[in-house]
Amino acid sequence: MEVFETILKRRSVRNFEKRKIPKEKIEKLKEALIWAPSAGNLQARRFYFVFNEEIKKKLAVAALNQNFIAQAPLVIVGCCDLEKISWYGERGRNLYTICDVSAAIENLLLMATAEELGACWVGAFDEEKVSKILSLSQNERPIAIIPVGFPKEIPFPPEREPKENLIKEIK
């Protein structure tokens, strides 16, 4: 699949088939995550691949009762590693590591699309609850929850702002 075609096909999928994701697809998702760029190549991020049904249900509750999360065969939680990024000080903790996790998540979403999987980037959740559910260390901050699975349906593409409203050329 061409990169641009994959970008155009990516959707936020919230309805999944009850079907296990093959191991080789899961490994490709992991590879996509680790090859994302990062500040100073510190790779100040960590990802939790959750298959456990009870933990997925708890994560869905922590995500303001977004129950579709628990229906996915795989739920990935992307976290900042605040210790690894500490060399960059406050800006590293408050920006760089969030950017690092975000870049990796975009790689993940595009790989999921290329592998005919669906995923959704969920940012609305209680960080403290998610941290407790996953027993995260004090140096880890959850940034996103990404349910992944085979889509039951592909949503229509949402409307986009015209490029002219979002991009300014400076010549």
HELIX and SHEET records of a PDB file:
HELIX    1   1 VAL A    3  LYS A    9  1                                   7    
HELIX    2   2 LYS A   23  ILE A   34  1                                  12    
HELIX    3   3 ALA A   39  ASN A   41  5                                   3    
HELIX    4   4 GLU A   53  ALA A   62  1                                  10    
HELIX    5   5 PHE A   68  GLN A   71  1                                   4    
HELIX    6   6 SER A   86  TYR A   88  5                                   3    
HELIX    7   7 GLY A   89  ARG A   91  1                                   3    
HELIX    8   8 GLY A   92  TYR A   96  3                                   5    
HELIX    9   9 THR A   97  ALA A  114  1                                  18    
HELIX   10  10 GLU A  127  ILE A  133  1                                   7    
HELIX   11  11 LYS A  163  LEU A  166  1                                   4    
SHEET    1   A 4 ARG A  45  VAL A  50  0                                        
SHEET    2   A 4 LEU A  74  ASP A  81 -1                                        
SHEET    3   A 4 GLU A 140  GLY A 149 -1                                        
SHEET    4   A 4 GLY A 118  ALA A 119 -1                                        
END                                                                             
